[in-house]
């Protein structure tokens, strides 16, 4: 079985990467999210890191326009993935438009949800907070926005109420993750598909303009789950600085690199074992 692992498009799907994918002829595609381009939003967030919400900083009218552009950029990527003619199993990334309590806060500017759009994309299967049986192997997916462990260890919130809200979200995310694995047993015969990275793996920020520069922004509950359940393969993304593979316990963790930069990974599995890993650059 040949798998294409891909993540972090941010509204861009380079034609060179598309050609390489078509040449590889993968049996299926596992995608870790971040379909939407959030460059404008990210810059505003960095500028107002601890002061105010990004949409408050620019005003609702401008925020609506930016959100609409971002939404459409991600939808275009999902349609392009669907057009490849292969089954695509996806999770959401932190820049994507999916149904979540997080988006209730941004209701006034939210242009819609991707769940309503992918219903018509026959090759796309949502695997976010779900388990799927794919060619004899289970795929367990968990994506979307997460308050990373560093936010909890060293609070970024000046307001105590916001700090408590963030801690509450973190615990809920951890609880949902544990519930997802409730009936699982340690086994090599499954793949864990995420957007964020495990804590301490591909998670040190190298971008100097980021308020989190030189800090670890992985999610510790992922590390705990991986160590306990020992999936054969973990596919993550989020951190554009990285492309590579590392071991965490008995599991192989792969960051395929950012698709927007023409990067992805080809993984070949034979008889419940990883035969080879190649990176597209």
ChimeraX attribute file (.defattr): number of C-alpha atoms within 10 A of each C-alpha:
attribute: neighborCount
match mode: 1-to-1
recipient: residues
	/A:1	14
	/A:2	18
	/A:3	18
	/A:4	23
	/A:5	28
	/A:6	26
	/A:7	32
	/A:8	31
	/A:9	26
	/A:10	24
	/A:11	24
	/A:12	19
	/A:13	20
	/A:14	14
	/A:15	10
	/A:16	11
	/A:17	18
	/A:18	16
	/A:19	10
	/A:20	14
	/A:21	18
	/A:22	11
	/A:23	9
	/A:24	13
	/A:25	13
	/A:26	18
	/A:27	15
	/A:28	19
	/A:29	22
	/A:30	23
	/A:31	31
	/A:32	32
	/A:33	30
	/A:34	28
	/A:35	31
	/A:36	28
	/A:37	25
	/A:38	21
	/A:39	14
	/A:40	13
	/A:41	18
	/A:42	15
	/A:43	14
	/A:44	15
	/A:45	19
	/A:46	14
	/A:47	16
	/A:48	14
	/A:49	16
	/A:50	13
	/A:51	12
	/A:52	11
	/A:53	13
	/A:54	19
	/A:55	20
	/A:56	11
	/A:57	15
	/A:58	14
	/A:59	10
	/A:60	15
	/A:61	11
	/A:62	13
	/A:63	20
	/A:64	18
	/A:65	14
	/A:66	20
	/A:67	22
	/A:68	14
	/A:69	16
	/A:70	24
	/A:71	24
	/A:72	18
	/A:73	19
	/A:74	25
	/A:75	20
	/A:76	16
	/A:77	20
	/A:78	24
	/A:79	16
	/A:80	14
	/A:81	20
	/A:82	19
	/A:83	14
	/A:84	15
	/A:85	14
	/A:86	16
	/A:87	19
	/A:88	22
	/A:89	22
	/A:90	25
	/A:91	25
	/A:92	27
	/A:93	28
	/A:94	19
	/A:95	23
	/A:96	23
	/A:97	24
	/A:98	18
	/A:99	14
	/A:100	10
	/A:101	9
	/A:102	12
	/A:103	14
	/A:104	10
	/A:105	9
	/A:106	15
	/A:107	10
	/A:108	13
	/A:109	18
	/A:110	17
	/A:111	18
	/A:112	16
	/A:113	16
	/A:114	18
	/A:115	12
	/A:116	10
	/A:117	12
	/A:118	17
	/A:119	12
	/A:120	11
	/A:121	14
	/A:122	13
	/A:123	20
	/A:124	21
	/A:125	17
	/A:126	18
	/A:127	23
	/A:128	22
	/A:129	19
	/A:130	14
	/A:131	19
	/A:132	18
	/A:133	10
	/A:134	13
	/A:135	10
	/A:136	11
	/A:137	14
	/A:138	16
	/A:139	22
	/A:140	22
	/A:141	28
	/A:142	25
	/A:143	23
	/A:144	24
	/A:145	16
	/A:146	17
	/A:147	17
	/A:148	20
	/A:149	19
	/A:150	17
	/A:151	17
	/A:152	15
	/A:153	9
	/A:154	8
	/A:155	16
	/A:156	16
	/A:157	17
	/A:158	10
	/A:159	11
	/A:160	10
	/A:161	10
	/A:162	13
	/A:163	16
	/A:164	14
	/A:165	12
	/A:166	20
	/A:167	18
	/A:168	13
	/A:169	16
	/A:170	19
	/A:171	14
	/A:172	12
	/A:173	18
	/A:174	18
	/A:175	12
	/A:176	13
	/A:177	18
	/A:178	15
	/A:179	12
	/A:180	16
	/A:181	16
	/A:182	9
	/A:183	7
	/A:184	11
	/A:185	11
	/A:186	15
	/A:187	12
	/A:188	17
	/A:189	16
	/A:190	24
	/A:191	24
	/A:192	23
	/A:193	30
	/A:194	30
	/A:195	29
	/A:196	28
	/A:197	26
	/A:198	26
	/A:199	20
	/A:200	15
	/A:201	21
	/A:202	26
	/A:203	22
	/A:204	18
	/A:205	20
	/A:206	16
	/A:207	13
	/A:208	9
	/A:209	11
	/A:210	16
	/A:211	15
	/A:212	17
	/A:213	13
	/A:214	13
	/A:215	14
	/A:216	21
	/A:217	25
	/A:218	25
	/A:219	22
	/A:220	17
	/A:221	20
	/A:222	21
	/A:223	17
	/A:224	14
	/A:225	18
	/A:226	23
	/A:227	15
	/A:228	14
	/A:229	19
	/A:230	23
	/A:231	26
	/A:232	21
	/A:233	25
	/A:234	27
	/A:235	25
	/A:236	29
	/A:237	30
	/A:238	25
	/A:239	24
	/A:240	21
	/A:241	15
	/A:242	19
	/A:243	19
	/A:244	15
	/A:245	17
	/A:246	13
	/A:247	12
	/A:248	19
	/A:249	14
	/A:250	15
	/A:251	19
	/A:252	18
	/A:253	25
	/A:254	26
	/A:255	31
	/A:256	32
	/A:257	28
	/A:258	24
	/A:259	27
	/A:260	19
	/A:261	16
	/A:262	19
	/A:263	24
	/A:264	26
	/A:265	24
	/A:266	19
	/A:267	19
	/A:268	17
	/A:269	16
	/A:270	10
	/A:271	9
	/A:272	13
	/A:273	12
	/A:274	14
	/A:275	12
	/A:276	11
	/A:277	16
	/A:278	13
	/A:279	18
	/A:280	17
	/A:281	16
